[in-house]
Amino acid sequence: MLSRASYIVNKLSAGSSNPLCFVLNNAFCIVWLLILCLKRNMATWIRSLPGAWWESSDERALRGLVEKQVKVDDVRANPAEDENCRCFKRARTDNVSSPEQLRQHATGKLGMKPQVWTAKKVDSLGYKEAHKKFLADFSEFAETEKSFQAIRDKDFSCLDEQELTFLDYTGSMLTPLSLIDSHTEFLRKTIIANPHSNSLPSEMASGVDERARAAVLNMFHADPSEYTIMWTQNATGALKLVGESYPFGEDGVYMYAPDSHNSVLGVARYAKQYRMFPFVQGSWMWNIPEACKLMTAISHVSKGTNKLVAITGQSNVSGIKHPLGEMVRTAHKNGWDVMLDSAAMAPTSRLNLSEIGVEYACVSFYKMFGYPTGIGALVAKKSALQKLNRPWFSGGTVRMVRSDTEKGLYVIMHKKENAEYFEDGTPNFQMSAAVEEGVRYVQSIGIDRITVHTSSLIRWIGGELRQLYWDEDSLGRTRPLLKFPAMKSDDGCIQGSSLAFAMYTKENKLIPHQLIGNVARERGIAIRTGCFCNPGTGLEFFQSSMHKLSSGKFFEFADGNPAEDILDEFRGIGFIRVSVGFPTTFMDAFKFVSFLKEDILRRPKDISTLTDEWLTKMAPPASLC
């Protein structure tokens, strides 16, 4: 750049012996030297100017988005600063801290640095001795431990590479590397196209789709002559499909147990639309799990031509597996159709639909084998499909449509026993191929072996957690660190692959679940906290704290619910949940138990102080789900 400047000046002064030209030449060079020296500082200063003239339109747009997001983050951290914020109308404490500030304060208060629980750290806490005792107590686990370790090393090596202890398998299964590889290889070598055409790629797609449907029916032991399968977006989509199509009419009934996912509760809107009574017996507060009470309620409702009851195979909160066989037999005896939510149960338990005999079963595939997302299924009896009436139609659901200006639309739909009647538009034919691969993957491991593996780990975790107590207080009392919504029951229910609990200080004050979740994250432990879209369990367990929420007015299906006016009073309300899958090892389970012992139980004063600070400084929850 300097040589270019000298060149220009020399050209201007060429052929001249005037001293002024000489001075001009040297002055120009000196200015360029100064610019080069100050270039970095000048650029930084110019860039700091807001809305500077030098910005391009794209840069200005980007700056605007960043400033807008910063403003939104500030409002979320302290909503009281925004007069138009509708989410938090109540008066707030002035010193509300952001989640990040609270997290940093918590880890600092506990004397923690962002450090994961390594194998070396865990071994110093007696891992080898605990592992040896565990294998002796759970001999069936010991028989298959090496084979499951090999699966983890092959398909989930990223867990150990990133030193992550993942314990949220009820939320989602992790994606196996071999499943990604097999599906990618299929897409690279196989040409498939929209199955609604008759080209060779379309025929190939139809064949793949049919094989995937057959694989799913086989996995759930559903007789193809009795059951069929419809692809949906997810398990929620399958529940919605039944809800919007079921003929409740004016005397129909919809019932569900309180320990149900929001997606099950949401079907009540379709029943409510026809002036139905989704809350049978006038109470939603049945004890958990106590399936016998649900069966009693089923028996007492005799009227109604169309009665639909939703049953959850396994609670996504407590992990309790309900006695499906007895519940379904009772329902059928009293004229009920049964809709099964198997999302939490199917990943780690055998599901035999022909034996259980439910009319409708909702399935989530990513919870079973991690990939693909965005596709689920409704597995239904062909006879039960005759009851359903779709409220609309789309490209794939009809055989013929004729438009008449006087009579409107003349529509001929597919037969109801055909999946096409219930599927909207083109099926997800690329992902159905991945479903077939996923089913084959799980079957190669063995669902019964997965059940033994996961139940052994969760039983050990539960046994260890029930032994965690604070030291004696000044009055000689010892209080448990944890309280459980349910561990086991006398009515035939057994523990599934997850376990939830609430954590309390030495003074018996509820510790905010967000606090524990953030501290666990610093230790490289991934768990789930909150109410997990299951308000029934939360209402029952925390009823002393949440009695205001049990009023009938709050549960009206009106858009003007006063939720934002009362959520401010329920900061920290929620569970902590650990759930295991077939990639989980005993090392993962031991790390979590050790984390509670070392980072929580041994710091009673710090935990109590942090609990008080979080409850006063944290923002109200966006929801209780």
C-alpha positions as CSV (number, residue, x, y, z in Angstrom):
1,M,0.0,0.0,0.0
2,L,2.9,2.3,0.8
3,S,4.6,1.6,-2.5
4,R,1.4,2.3,-4.3
5,A,1.0,5.7,-2.6
6,S,4.6,6.6,-3.5
7,Y,4.0,5.6,-7.1
8,I,1.0,7.9,-7.4
9,V,2.9,10.9,-6.0
10,N,5.9,10.2,-8.2
11,K,3.7,10.1,-11.3
12,L,2.2,13.5,-10.3
13,S,5.6,15.0,-9.8
14,A,7.4,13.3,-12.7
15,G,9.6,15.6,-14.7
16,S,9.6,18.4,-12.0
17,S,12.4,19.4,-9.9
18,N,10.2,21.7,-7.7
19,P,11.1,21.2,-3.9
20,L,7.3,21.3,-3.2
21,C,6.8,18.1,-5.0
22,F,9.5,16.5,-3.0
23,V,7.9,17.6,0.3
24,L,4.5,16.4,-0.9
25,N,5.8,13.0,-1.8
26,N,7.3,12.4,1.6
27,A,4.3,13.8,3.5
28,F,2.0,11.5,1.6
29,C,4.1,8.5,2.6
30,I,4.1,9.5,6.3
31,V,0.3,9.8,6.3
32,W,-0.1,6.3,4.9
33,L,2.3,4.9,7.5
34,L,0.2,6.5,10.3
35,I,-3.0,5.0,8.8
36,L,-1.4,1.5,8.7
37,C,-0.3,1.8,12.4
38,L,-3.7,2.9,13.6
39,K,-5.7,0.7,11.3
40,R,-6.7,-1.9,14.0
41,N,-7.7,0.7,16.6
42,M,-9.6,2.8,14.0
43,A,-11.5,-0.2,12.7
44,T,-12.6,-1.1,16.2
45,W,-13.7,2.4,17.0
46,I,-15.7,2.7,13.7
47,R,-17.4,-0.6,14.3
48,S,-18.5,0.5,17.7
49,L,-20.6,3.3,16.2
50,P,-24.3,2.4,16.3
51,G,-26.0,2.4,12.9
52,A,-22.8,3.7,11.3
53,W,-22.9,5.0,7.7
54,W,-20.5,2.3,6.6
55,E,-22.9,-0.6,7.3
56,S,-24.5,-2.4,4.4
57,S,-28.2,-3.2,4.5
58,D,-27.5,-6.8,5.5
59,E,-25.2,-5.7,8.4
60,R,-27.8,-3.3,9.6
61,A,-30.5,-6.0,9.5
62,L,-28.2,-8.4,11.5
63,R,-27.4,-5.7,14.0
64,G,-31.2,-5.0,14.5
65,L,-31.9,-8.7,15.1
66,V,-29.1,-9.0,17.6
67,E,-30.2,-5.9,19.5
68,K,-33.8,-7.2,19.5
69,Q,-32.8,-10.5,20.9
70,V,-30.7,-8.8,23.6
71,K,-33.8,-6.8,24.5
72,V,-36.0,-9.9,24.6
73,D,-33.4,-11.7,26.8
74,D,-33.3,-8.7,29.2
75,V,-37.1,-8.7,29.4
76,R,-37.2,-12.5,30.2
77,A,-34.6,-12.0,32.9
78,N,-36.6,-9.1,34.4
79,P,-40.1,-8.9,33.0
80,A,-41.0,-6.0,35.3
81,E,-39.0,-3.7,33.0
82,D,-41.4,-4.2,30.2
83,E,-44.8,-2.6,30.7
84,N,-46.3,-4.6,27.9
85,C,-45.2,-8.0,29.1
86,R,-48.4,-10.1,29.5
87,C,-46.7,-13.2,30.9
88,F,-45.9,-11.9,34.3
89,K,-48.5,-9.4,35.5
90,R,-47.9,-9.8,39.2
91,A,-45.5,-7.6,41.1
92,R,-42.0,-9.1,41.1
93,T,-38.9,-8.9,43.3
94,D,-36.7,-6.2,41.9
95,N,-33.5,-8.2,42.0
96,V,-34.6,-11.0,39.6
97,S,-31.6,-12.8,38.2
98,S,-31.2,-14.5,34.8
99,P,-31.0,-18.3,34.8
100,E,-27.3,-18.0,33.8
101,Q,-26.6,-15.7,36.7
102,L,-28.3,-18.1,39.1
103,R,-26.5,-21.1,37.7
104,Q,-23.1,-19.4,38.1
105,H,-24.0,-18.3,41.6
106,A,-25.1,-21.7,42.6
107,T,-21.9,-23.4,41.3
108,G,-19.8,-20.8,43.0
109,K,-21.7,-21.1,46.3
110,L,-21.1,-24.8,46.3
111,G,-17.4,-24.4,45.5
112,M,-17.8,-26.1,42.2
113,K,-16.0,-25.5,39.0
114,P,-17.5,-26.7,35.7
115,Q,-16.1,-30.1,35.9
116,V,-17.6,-33.5,34.9
117,W,-17.6,-36.6,37.0
118,T,-14.8,-38.6,35.3
119,A,-14.2,-42.3,35.7
120,K,-11.1,-41.5,37.9
121,K,-13.2,-39.4,40.2
122,V,-16.0,-42.0,40.4
123,D,-13.5,-44.8,41.1
124,S,-12.2,-42.9,44.1
125,L,-15.7,-43.0,45.6
126,G,-15.9,-46.8,45.7
127,Y,-17.2,-47.6,42.2
128,K,-15.4,-51.0,41.8
129,E,-16.9,-52.3,45.1
130,A,-20.3,-51.0,44.3
131,H,-20.2,-52.5,40.8
132,K,-19.2,-55.9,42.1
133,K,-22.1,-55.9,44.6
134,F,-24.5,-54.7,41.9
135,L,-23.6,-57.6,39.6
136,A,-24.1,-60.1,42.5
137,D,-27.5,-58.7,43.3
138,F,-28.6,-58.5,39.6
139,S,-27.3,-61.6,38.0
140,E,-29.4,-61.3,34.9
141,F,-27.8,-57.9,34.2
142,A,-24.4,-59.4,34.7
143,E,-25.0,-62.0,32.0
144,T,-25.6,-59.3,29.3
145,E,-23.5,-56.4,30.6
146,K,-20.6,-57.0,28.1
147,S,-22.9,-57.2,25.1
148,F,-24.7,-53.9,26.0
149,Q,-21.3,-52.3,26.6
150,A,-20.3,-53.3,23.1
151,I,-23.4,-51.7,21.7
152,R,-22.6,-48.5,23.6
153,D,-19.0,-48.5,22.3
154,K,-20.1,-49.0,18.7
155,D,-23.2,-46.8,18.5
156,F,-23.0,-44.3,21.4
157,S,-19.2,-43.7,21.7
158,C,-19.9,-39.9,21.8
159,L,-21.2,-40.3,25.3
160,D,-17.8,-41.4,26.6
161,E,-15.9,-39.1,24.2
162,Q,-17.7,-36.1,25.6
163,E,-17.8,-37.4,29.1
164,L,-21.6,-37.0,29.2
165,T,-23.8,-39.0,31.6
166,F,-27.2,-39.1,29.8
167,L,-30.2,-40.0,32.0
168,D,-33.2,-38.7,30.0
169,Y,-34.1,-41.6,27.8
170,T,-37.9,-41.2,28.5
171,G,-37.5,-37.8,26.9
172,S,-35.8,-39.3,23.8
173,M,-33.6,-42.2,22.9
174,L,-30.2,-41.2,21.5
175,T,-29.5,-41.9,17.9
176,P,-27.5,-45.0,17.2
177,L,-24.6,-44.4,14.7
178,S,-25.3,-47.7,12.9
179,L,-28.9,-46.7,12.3
180,I,-27.8,-43.4,10.7
181,D,-25.3,-45.3,8.5
182,S,-27.8,-47.9,7.3
183,H,-30.5,-45.4,6.4
184,T,-28.0,-43.1,4.7
185,E,-26.7,-46.1,2.7
186,F,-30.2,-47.0,1.7
187,L,-30.9,-43.5,0.5
188,R,-27.6,-43.4,-1.4
189,K,-28.3,-46.6,-3.3
190,T,-32.1,-46.7,-3.6
191,I,-34.2,-44.5,-5.8
192,I,-37.7,-43.9,-4.2
193,A,-40.3,-41.4,-5.1
194,N,-43.9,-40.4,-4.2
195,P,-45.8,-43.7,-3.8
196,H,-48.9,-42.1,-5.3
197,S,-47.4,-42.5,-8.8
198,N,-46.9,-45.7,-10.7
199,S,-43.2,-45.3,-11.8
200,L,-40.6,-47.8,-10.7
201,P,-39.2,-45.5,-7.9
202,S,-42.8,-45.0,-6.7
203,E,-43.4,-48.8,-6.6
204,M,-40.1,-49.1,-4.7
205,A,-41.3,-46.6,-2.2
206,S,-44.6,-48.4,-1.8
207,G,-42.8,-51.7,-1.2
208,V,-40.6,-50.1,1.4
209,D,-43.6,-48.5,3.1
210,E,-45.5,-51.8,3.3
211,R,-42.5,-53.6,4.8
212,A,-42.2,-50.9,7.5
213,R,-45.8,-51.2,8.4
214,A,-45.5,-55.0,8.6
215,A,-42.4,-54.6,10.8
216,V,-44.2,-52.4,13.3
217,L,-47.2,-54.7,13.5
218,N,-44.8,-57.6,14.1
219,M,-42.9,-55.7,16.8
220,F,-46.1,-55.1,18.7
221,H,-47.5,-58.6,18.1
222,A,-50.5,-57.1,16.3
223,D,-52.2,-59.6,14.0
224,P,-52.4,-58.0,10.5
225,S,-55.8,-59.5,9.9
226,E,-57.1,-57.7,13.0
227,Y,-54.9,-54.5,13.2
228,T,-53.6,-51.9,10.8
229,I,-51.2,-49.0,11.1
230,M,-51.5,-45.3,10.1
231,W,-48.5,-43.1,10.0
232,T,-48.7,-39.9,12.0
233,Q,-46.4,-37.0,12.9
234,N,-45.8,-38.4,16.4
235,A,-47.7,-40.1,19.2
236,T,-49.5,-36.9,19.9
237,G,-50.7,-36.9,16.3
238,A,-52.1,-40.4,16.8
239,L,-54.0,-39.4,19.9
240,K,-55.4,-36.3,18.1
241,L,-56.4,-38.5,15.1
242,V,-58.6,-40.7,17.4
243,G,-59.9,-37.7,19.4
244,E,-61.1,-35.7,16.4
245,S,-62.6,-38.7,14.7
246,Y,-64.3,-40.5,17.6
247,P,-68.2,-40.1,17.5
248,F,-68.8,-38.8,21.0
249,G,-72.1,-37.4,20.0
250,E,-74.4,-36.0,22.7
251,D,-74.3,-38.9,25.1
252,G,-70.7,-40.1,24.7
253,V,-68.1,-40.1,27.4
254,Y,-64.3,-39.6,27.5
255,M,-62.3,-40.7,30.6
256,Y,-58.7,-40.7,31.5
257,A,-56.6,-41.3,34.6
258,P,-55.0,-38.3,36.3
259,D,-51.5,-39.7,35.7
260,S,-51.6,-38.9,32.0
261,H,-49.7,-36.8,29.5
262,N,-51.1,-33.5,28.3
263,S,-51.7,-35.0,24.9
264,V,-54.1,-37.5,26.4
265,L,-55.8,-34.7,28.4
266,G,-56.1,-32.6,25.2
267,V,-58.5,-35.2,23.6
268,A,-61.0,-34.0,26.2
269,R,-61.5,-30.9,24.2
270,Y,-63.2,-32.9,21.5
271,A,-65.5,-34.5,24.1
272,K,-66.1,-31.1,25.7
273,Q,-67.1,-29.7,22.3
274,Y,-70.1,-32.1,22.5
275,R,-70.9,-31.2,26.1
276,M,-69.2,-34.3,27.5
277,F,-67.8,-34.9,31.0
278,P,-64.1,-35.6,30.8
279,F,-63.7,-35.5,34.6
280,V,-65.8,-38.5,35.6
281,Q,-66.8,-38.9,39.3
282,G,-66.4,-35.1,39.7
283,S,-62.8,-35.5,40.8
284,W,-59.4,-35.5,39.1
285,M,-57.4,-36.2,42.2
286,W,-57.2,-40.0,42.4
287,N,-54.2,-41.4,44.2
288,I,-51.3,-42.4,42.1
289,P,-51.2,-45.0,40.6
290,E,-54.1,-46.9,42.1
291,A,-55.4,-48.3,38.8
292,C,-58.3,-50.0,40.7
293,K,-59.9,-46.6,41.2
294,L,-59.9,-46.0,37.5
295,M,-61.5,-49.4,36.9
296,T,-64.1,-48.6,39.5
297,A,-65.0,-45.4,37.8
298,I,-65.2,-47.3,34.5
299,S,-67.6,-49.7,36.0
300,H,-69.9,-47.0,37.4
301,V,-70.4,-45.2,34.1
302,S,-73.1,-47.3,32.4
303,K,-74.8,-44.8,30.1
304,G,-73.4,-43.6,26.8
305,T,-73.4,-45.1,23.4
306,N,-69.8,-44.3,22.7
307,K,-67.4,-44.4,25.6
308,L,-63.6,-43.9,25.2
309,V,-61.1,-44.4,28.0
310,A,-57.4,-43.4,27.6
311,I,-54.9,-45.6,29.5
312,T,-51.2,-44.8,30.0
313,G,-49.0,-47.9,29.8
314,Q,-46.3,-46.4,31.8
315,S,-46.3,-43.1,33.7
316,N,-43.8,-40.6,32.2
317,V,-43.3,-39.2,35.6
318,S,-43.2,-41.9,38.3
319,G,-42.3,-44.7,35.8
320,I,-45.0,-46.9,37.2
321,K,-46.3,-49.5,34.7
322,H,-50.0,-50.0,35.0
323,P,-51.8,-53.5,34.9
324,L,-53.0,-53.1,31.3
325,G,-54.6,-56.5,30.9
326,E,-56.9,-56.1,33.9
327,M,-57.8,-52.5,33.0
328,V,-58.7,-53.3,29.4
329,R,-60.8,-56.3,30.4
330,T,-62.8,-54.2,32.8
331,A,-63.2,-51.5,30.2
332,H,-64.4,-53.9,27.5
333,K,-66.8,-55.6,30.0
334,N,-68.5,-52.3,30.5
335,G,-68.7,-51.3,26.9
336,W,-65.7,-48.9,26.6
337,D,-63.2,-48.5,23.8
338,V,-59.6,-48.3,24.9
339,M,-57.0,-45.9,23.7
340,L,-53.4,-46.8,24.9
341,D,-50.6,-44.2,25.2
342,S,-47.5,-46.4,24.9
343,A,-44.9,-43.7,24.3
344,A,-43.1,-44.1,27.6
345,M,-43.7,-47.9,27.9
346,A,-42.8,-49.3,24.4
347,P,-39.1,-48.3,24.4
348,T,-38.2,-50.7,27.2
349,S,-41.1,-53.2,27.6
350,R,-42.8,-55.8,25.4
351,L,-46.2,-54.7,24.1
352,N,-48.5,-57.5,22.8
353,L,-51.5,-55.8,21.3
354,S,-53.3,-58.9,20.2
355,E,-53.1,-60.2,23.8
356,I,-54.1,-56.9,25.4
357,G,-56.8,-56.2,22.8
358,V,-56.9,-52.3,22.9
359,E,-58.8,-50.6,20.1
360,Y,-56.2,-47.9,19.5
361,A,-52.5,-47.7,20.4
362,C,-50.3,-44.6,20.0
363,V,-46.6,-45.1,19.2
364,S,-43.5,-42.8,19.2
365,F,-40.5,-44.1,17.2
366,Y,-37.8,-41.7,18.3
367,K,-38.4,-42.6,21.9
368,M,-37.8,-46.3,20.9
369,F,-34.7,-46.1,18.8
370,G,-33.8,-42.4,18.5
371,Y,-34.2,-42.0,14.8
372,P,-36.1,-40.8,12.9
373,T,-38.1,-38.0,14.5
374,G,-41.2,-36.5,13.0
375,I,-43.0,-39.8,12.4
376,G,-45.2,-41.9,14.8
377,A,-48.1,-44.3,14.3
378,L,-51.6,-45.2,15.3
379,V,-52.0,-49.0,15.5
380,A,-55.7,-49.7,15.5
381,K,-58.2,-52.6,15.2
382,K,-59.8,-52.5,11.8
383,S,-63.2,-53.0,13.4
384,A,-62.6,-50.0,15.7
385,L,-61.8,-47.8,12.7
386,Q,-65.3,-48.2,11.5
387,K,-66.4,-45.9,14.3
388,L,-64.1,-43.1,13.4
389,N,-65.2,-40.3,11.0
390,R,-62.6,-37.8,9.8
391,P,-63.7,-34.2,10.1
392,W,-62.0,-33.3,6.8
393,F,-60.2,-34.9,3.8
394,S,-57.0,-34.3,1.9
395,G,-55.2,-35.6,-1.1
396,G,-54.5,-39.1,0.1
397,T,-57.8,-39.7,2.0
398,V,-60.2,-39.7,-1.0
399,R,-60.8,-41.7,-4.1
400,M,-62.9,-39.1,-5.9
401,V,-64.1,-35.5,-5.5
402,R,-66.6,-33.7,-7.6
403,S,-67.5,-30.0,-7.2
404,D,-71.1,-29.0,-7.8
405,T,-72.0,-25.3,-7.6
406,E,-75.5,-26.2,-6.3
407,K,-74.9,-29.3,-4.1
408,G,-71.3,-28.5,-3.0
409,L,-68.7,-31.3,-2.9
410,Y,-69.4,-34.9,-3.7
411,V,-66.7,-37.0,-2.0
412,I,-65.9,-40.7,-2.2
413,M,-63.5,-41.6,0.6
414,H,-61.3,-44.7,1.0
415,K,-62.7,-47.5,3.0
416,K,-62.1,-47.0,6.7
417,E,-60.1,-50.2,7.2
418,N,-57.6,-48.7,4.8
419,A,-54.8,-46.6,6.2
420,E,-55.2,-44.1,3.4
421,Y,-58.5,-42.9,4.9
422,F,-56.7,-41.7,8.0
423,E,-53.4,-40.4,6.5
424,D,-53.2,-36.8,5.3
425,G,-51.4,-36.4,2.0
426,T,-48.3,-38.2,0.9
427,P,-46.9,-40.5,3.6
428,N,-43.4,-39.9,4.9
429,F,-42.0,-42.6,2.6
430,Q,-38.3,-41.8,3.2
431,M,-38.6,-41.9,7.0
432,S,-40.7,-45.1,7.0
433,A,-37.7,-46.8,5.6
434,A,-35.8,-45.6,8.7
435,V,-38.6,-47.0,10.9
436,E,-38.1,-50.5,9.4
437,E,-34.3,-50.2,10.1
438,G,-35.1,-49.0,13.6
439,V,-37.4,-51.9,14.4
440,R,-34.9,-54.4,13.0
441,Y,-32.2,-52.7,15.2
442,V,-34.2,-53.0,18.4
443,Q,-35.3,-56.6,17.6
444,S,-31.6,-57.5,17.1
445,I,-30.9,-56.5,20.7
446,G,-34.1,-58.1,22.1
447,I,-36.8,-56.2,23.9
448,D,-36.8,-58.6,26.8
449,R,-33.1,-58.1,27.3
450,I,-33.6,-54.4,27.2
451,T,-36.3,-54.8,29.9
452,V,-33.9,-56.7,32.2
453,H,-31.1,-54.2,31.6
454,T,-33.1,-51.1,32.3
455,S,-35.2,-52.4,35.2
456,S,-32.0,-53.6,37.0
457,L,-30.5,-50.2,36.8
458,I,-33.6,-48.2,37.8
459,R,-34.2,-50.6,40.7
460,W,-30.7,-50.1,42.0
461,I,-30.9,-46.3,41.6
462,G,-34.2,-46.3,43.5
463,G,-32.8,-48.4,46.3
464,E,-29.8,-46.1,46.7
465,L,-31.9,-42.9,46.6
466,R,-34.3,-44.1,49.3
467,Q,-31.3,-44.4,51.6
468,L,-30.3,-40.7,51.3
469,Y,-31.0,-38.8,54.5
470,W,-29.8,-35.5,55.9
471,D,-27.8,-35.6,59.2
472,E,-29.7,-35.1,62.4
473,D,-30.9,-31.6,63.1
474,S,-30.9,-29.8,66.4
475,L,-34.0,-31.7,67.5
476,G,-32.5,-35.1,66.6
477,R,-34.7,-35.5,63.5
478,T,-33.5,-37.0,60.3
479,R,-35.3,-36.1,57.1
480,P,-35.0,-37.8,53.7
481,L,-33.4,-35.9,50.9
482,L,-36.0,-37.1,48.4
483,K,-39.7,-37.8,48.2
484,F,-41.2,-40.0,45.5
485,P,-44.6,-39.8,43.8
486,A,-44.6,-43.6,43.6
487,M,-42.1,-46.3,43.9
488,K,-44.1,-49.5,43.9
489,S,-47.7,-50.5,44.5
490,D,-49.7,-53.3,45.9
491,D,-52.1,-53.4,42.9
492,G,-49.8,-55.2,40.5
493,C,-47.9,-52.1,39.2
494,I,-44.2,-52.4,38.7
495,Q,-41.4,-49.8,38.2
496,G,-40.5,-49.1,34.6
497,S,-37.4,-47.4,33.2
498,S,-37.7,-44.0,34.9
499,L,-37.9,-42.6,38.4
500,A,-39.0,-39.1,39.5
501,F,-38.7,-37.4,42.9
502,A,-38.8,-34.1,44.6
503,M,-35.8,-32.9,46.6
504,Y,-36.0,-31.1,50.0
505,T,-33.6,-29.2,52.2
506,K,-32.6,-30.3,55.7
507,E,-35.4,-27.9,56.9
508,N,-37.9,-29.8,54.7
509,K,-38.2,-27.0,52.1
510,L,-38.7,-27.9,48.5
511,I,-35.5,-27.4,46.5
512,P,-36.2,-25.8,43.1
513,H,-35.8,-28.4,40.4
514,Q,-34.1,-25.9,38.2
515,L,-31.3,-25.5,40.7
516,I,-30.6,-29.2,40.8
517,G,-30.8,-29.4,37.0
518,N,-28.3,-26.7,36.5
519,V,-25.8,-28.0,39.1
520,A,-26.1,-31.5,37.4
521,R,-25.3,-29.9,34.1
522,E,-22.0,-28.6,35.4
523,R,-21.2,-32.2,36.4
524,G,-21.9,-33.4,32.9
525,I,-25.1,-35.1,33.9
526,A,-28.2,-34.7,31.7
527,I,-31.5,-35.2,33.6
528,R,-35.1,-33.9,33.2
529,T,-36.7,-31.5,35.6
530,G,-40.2,-30.0,35.8
531,C,-43.7,-31.7,35.5
532,F,-43.0,-33.4,32.1
533,C,-46.3,-32.4,30.5
534,N,-48.2,-34.4,33.2
535,P,-50.0,-32.0,35.5
536,G,-52.1,-34.6,37.2
537,T,-49.1,-36.2,39.0
538,G,-47.8,-32.8,39.9
539,L,-51.2,-31.6,41.3
540,E,-51.5,-34.8,43.4
541,F,-48.0,-34.8,44.7
542,F,-47.7,-31.1,45.4
543,Q,-51.3,-30.6,46.4
544,S,-50.4,-28.8,49.7
545,S,-48.5,-26.2,47.7
546,M,-50.8,-26.1,44.7
547,H,-54.3,-26.3,46.3
548,K,-55.3,-23.1,44.5
549,L,-54.9,-24.9,41.1
550,S,-57.5,-27.5,41.9
551,S,-60.5,-25.2,41.5
552,G,-62.9,-26.0,38.7
553,K,-62.5,-22.6,37.2
554,F,-58.8,-23.0,36.5
555,F,-59.5,-26.1,34.4
556,E,-62.2,-24.6,32.2
557,F,-61.3,-24.9,28.5
558,A,-61.3,-21.1,28.1
559,D,-58.6,-19.0,26.5
560,G,-58.7,-16.6,29.4
561,N,-57.4,-18.9,32.1
562,P,-55.7,-17.0,34.9
563,A,-52.5,-19.1,34.6
564,E,-50.2,-16.1,34.2
565,D,-51.7,-14.5,37.4
566,I,-50.9,-17.4,39.7
567,L,-47.7,-19.0,38.2
568,D,-45.6,-16.4,40.1
569,E,-46.5,-18.2,43.3
570,F,-45.1,-21.6,42.2
571,R,-41.5,-21.0,41.5
572,G,-39.4,-24.2,41.8
573,I,-42.4,-26.6,41.8
574,G,-41.5,-29.7,39.9
575,F,-39.8,-33.1,39.9
576,I,-36.4,-34.4,39.0
577,R,-36.5,-37.4,36.8
578,V,-33.8,-39.9,35.8
579,S,-34.5,-42.5,33.1
580,V,-32.4,-45.2,31.6
581,G,-32.1,-46.9,28.2
582,F,-30.1,-49.8,26.8
583,P,-27.0,-47.5,26.3
584,T,-27.0,-46.8,30.1
585,T,-24.2,-48.4,32.1
586,F,-23.8,-48.9,35.8
587,M,-21.2,-46.2,35.7
588,D,-23.9,-43.7,34.7
589,A,-26.1,-44.8,37.5
590,F,-23.3,-44.7,40.0
591,K,-22.2,-41.2,38.9
592,F,-25.7,-39.8,39.5
593,V,-26.1,-41.3,43.0
594,S,-22.6,-40.1,43.8
595,F,-23.5,-36.6,42.5
596,L,-26.4,-36.4,45.0
597,K,-24.2,-37.6,47.9
598,E,-21.2,-35.4,47.2
599,D,-22.6,-32.2,45.8
600,I,-26.0,-32.0,47.6
601,L,-26.1,-34.1,50.7
602,R,-22.8,-33.0,52.1
603,R,-23.6,-29.2,51.7
604,P,-26.9,-28.7,53.8
605,K,-26.3,-25.1,54.6
606,D,-25.3,-24.1,51.1
607,I,-28.3,-25.9,49.6
608,S,-30.7,-24.2,52.1
609,T,-29.2,-20.8,51.3
610,L,-29.3,-21.3,47.6
611,T,-32.9,-22.6,47.8
612,D,-34.0,-19.3,49.5
613,E,-32.1,-17.2,46.9
614,W,-33.5,-19.1,43.9
615,L,-37.1,-18.9,45.2
616,T,-36.8,-15.1,45.6
617,K,-34.7,-14.3,42.5
618,M,-35.7,-16.7,39.8
619,A,-38.4,-15.8,37.3
620,P,-41.8,-17.4,37.5
621,P,-42.2,-20.5,35.4
622,A,-43.6,-20.2,31.9
623,S,-45.8,-23.1,32.8
624,L,-46.2,-25.9,35.3
625,C,-45.7,-28.6,32.6
